[in-house]
Amino acid sequence: MNDFPIVDAHQHFWDLERNYLPWLCDKTPIPFRYGDYSAIRRNYMPADYRQDTRGFNVVGSVFVETEWDPRTPVAETRWVHELAEREGLPTVMVAQARLDRPDVAEVLAAHCDHPRVRGIRHKPAAASSPDKVFPGAPGSMGDPAWRRGFAQLAAHDLSFDLQTPWWHFEEAAELAASYPETQIVINHTGLPADRSEAGLAGWRRAMERVAAQPNVAVKISGIGVPGQPWSVEANRRVVLDTIEVFGVERCMFASNFPVDSLVASFETIFSGFLRITEGFTPQERRRLFHDNAVRFYRMPLGQ
């Protein structure tokens, strides 16, 4: 499988010596789902990524915004384009825009002046557990100000990368139904952190609810569990359930590097994805590892 073409549908670069990313640069760390993230508070550039991905035929990648200083979101887009021109990676990008800010129209227009921009990510306000969901909370998917910003994506032909816990997928499904012209891509498999039977059952029901909307796809990534090694045995059910729910045509594999280097190597993760999908046809695997990312992110790569 060393020649198998891979498009990494979700990865990051950062240069902390030149650019300000508060969560990585500030002295005090933020609460993080993988716990201690000090190991990634360092520069991570295309040379590092190529070293991590050696042995795999990565033919393209989707850069996703990195929680850059929100006061200057378009500066990240300029930096990424300069990096791509110099290094050949990333292929395309998902930029940052705070959808509930009054200047969102100007920010979106400025992003779209850059040809590699395909979508926007803004993590909506989220509850810490299913029992604490408050519909319409400020900054959430139900907030009128947030939705006014979201409504502007279609005019720019921008997709939306949605990172939120699965217990907000009722809101996400309603959002997708209200804006069918906007492609939504669920990040990190809906964050199935609770691997108890009850937790996985709740996650799957939520995934089924949002997958009922045809304009929603999903990236299979970010499924590490703190304190446990990343393994096929631990993640097979999550991967196969996701593909069963969304179908082969709406799933993409991604590394989330360097963030997921906190739980496994690129080799461990992608070798695991390949093992889990051994029973799929060659055409199905090509869609999951390559073609779907090319299609959803309109990448200038041959099919």
N, C-alpha and C positions, 0 to 999 in steps of 0.2 A: 504493500500500500504506500510505499515511499513516494511514488509518482502521482498519487491521488490528489487532484487539485482541490485546494482549500481556500475559501474566502472566509477570513476571520470577521464575523459580523459585529464584533464589539471588542475594542481594545483602546488603549490610551498611551499617550506620550506626555512627558513633562520635563521641563528644564527649570528646576527650582532655584538655580543661580540667576536666572534672567527674569523669571515670571513669578507672580504671587498667586498661589493657590492656598487660601487660608487653612484648609484642613491638613495640608501637608507642610506648610511653612510656619504656622503659628506654634509657639512653644507648647501650649496646652492642647493635647489631642482631643478629638471629639469622640463620643460613644460610637462604636463601630461594630457591625454585625459579626466580623471575624475576630473581634477583640483587639489585641495589640497589633498595630499596623506600622510600628517603627521601621520595620525592614523595607518598606516601600517609600519611606521619606527620604528619597534620593532621586537623582536624575534618572529618567528612563527614556531612552531615545531609540531610534531605529536600529542602531548597532546592537543595543541590548536585546531588542526584540528578535532580531535575526539570530542572535546567539541562542535565545530561548527556543526558537522554532526550528533550529537546525534539524535536518533529517525529515522535515515535512515540506511538502510542496505548497507553501502559502503563496498564492498568486495575487492576492489583494486583501485589503482590510478596510473596515469601517471604524474610523476614529469617533469616539463619543466624548462629549464635553466632560471636563475634569473638575468641575466645581471651581473653576477659575474665579478670580475676583469679580463678583457680580456687578461691580461698578463699571467694568470695562469688558463686557462680554465679546464685543466684536474684535477686540485685540487678540483673543485666543484664535479666532478664525483667521486673522491675518497671519499669526504665527504658524498655524498649521499649514497654511498654503505655502508659506516660505519654506517650511520644513519639507513638505511634499515635493516641491520643485527641486530642492537640493538632494533629497534622500530617496525619492521614489515611493515613499510611504508617508501617510496613508493614501488610499485610493480616493475615498470620499469621506465626508464627515457629517456628524450630527452636532449642531451648535447649541450654545446656551442662550436661552431667552426667558426671563421671568415673565410669565404670561399675565400676571396680575399687576404688572407695573404700568404706570401711565404712558411710558415711552416705548411700549412694546412694538407699536407700528414702525417706529423709526429703527429699532433694533432689528426687526425682521427684514426690513428693506436693506439695511446695511449688510446683513449676513448674505443676502441673496445677490449682492454684488460680487460674491466670490464663487467661482464655478464648481467647487467641490462640495458645497453645502447641499445636503439632501433633506435634512430634517432638523427638528428641534427637540431638546430634552429640557424639561423643567419638572423636578420631582414635586408633585402636589403635596400639600400638607396631609399627614397621615396619622391615624390613631396607632397607639402602641399595641393594641390587642383588639380582637373582634368585638368585644363588649364595650369598647370605648369609641366606636364610630359615631360621629355626629354629622349627619348629612348637611351639606351647605356650610361647613366650617370655613372660616377665612383661609384663603389660600388653597382650598381643596378643589376637587373636580366639580363640586356643586356650587362653588362660590361664583356669583354672577360676574365679578371682575375677572376672575381667572378664565371663565368661559368666554368672555368677550375677547380676550387675547387668543384663546384657542381657535375661535371662529375665524381669525385672520390667517390661519395657516393655509387654508385651501386656496386663497387668492394668490399665494406665492408658490403653490404646488409643493408644499413642504409636508413631510410625514411627521409623526410624533412618536418619540420613544418614551414609553410610560414605565417608570420605575416606582412601584408602590406595593405594599403588602397585599396578598390575595384577598384579604377581607374588605378591600375597597373595590373589588371587581364588579359589584352590583352597580356602583357609580360609574365605573369604566364602561360597562355594557350600555348604560343609558347614554353616556357621552358618545360612544361610537354610533349608536342608533340616531342620535340627534345630528351628527355630522358625518354622514355616510361617505362623503367625498374625501375625507381625510383618512389616510392610512395610519393606524395605530400599531405600534410594535411593542409588545410586552417585554420588558427587560428582565433578565435573570430568572426566567422560568416561574415568575410570580412569587419568588422568594419563599420557597417551601422549607423554612427553617425548622419548624416543628415536625419531627419525623415520627411522632407517635401515630398510632392508627387513627385516632380522632383528628389529629392535626392534618394528616395526609388526606383524610376523607373530606375535611373542610376545604382544603386546598383544591382538591379535584373538583368538587362541586362548584367552587368559584371559577376555576378554569373553564368548566363546561358552560357556565353562565356567560362569560365574556367571549368565548369562542363561538357562541351562537351568532355573533355579529360578523358578517363576512369581511369587514374591513379591519379585522384584528389579526395580527400574526404574533409570533413569539420567538424569542431568542433563548436557546437552551444554553445556559451559562450560569455562573454564580451559585452553584449548588454545593459548595463546600460546607461542611459542618464543623464549627470550632471544636478543637480537641480531638477530632477524628481524622484519620487519613482519608484522602479522596480515593475511593475505590469503586470498581464496577459493581460490586455487591451492594454497597451503600446507596448507589445512585441509579441503578438499572430501572427500578420502579418509577422513579421520578421522570427519567428520560422517556421511557416507553409510554407511560400514561400521558405525558405531554403530547407525544406524537399521535397517540390514539385519539386524543381529544381534538387537536387542531388539524390533524391530517398531515401527511408528508409535504403537501404543497404550501403549508403556512408555518413551517418550523425551520430554524436556522441554528447551526452550532456556532459557538463563539467562545473565546478564551477568557475575556475580561482581564487580560494581562495589562499591567503587572499586578493588579489587585488580587487575582486568584493565585498568584505565586505564593501568597500567604498560606495556602492550603495544599498546593500541589505544583509540580512542574507542568509545563505545556505538554511535554511528552506523556505524562501520566493522564492528563485530562483528555487529550485527543486520541491517544491509544485506547482509552476507556470508551470514548464515543464510538470509535471504530469497532471495538469488541461488542458493544451493546447492539450495534446495528448490523452484525454479521448476517442475520437472517433476512435482511432487506435486499431487494434487487439492486444491481449496479445503478440503474436509473434513479431509484429512490434515494440511494446514498448520495449520488451526485447532486440531487436537488437539495438535500439536507446540508451538505458540506460546501456547496458552491452555488448552484443555479438560483436558489431562492434568494440568497443575499444579493446576487447580481440583479435579480428582478426587482426586489423590494427597494433597493437603494440605487437603482438605475445606474449601475456601475459600467464604466467603459471597458468591459472585459468580454472576450468572446465566450459564447455559450458552448 
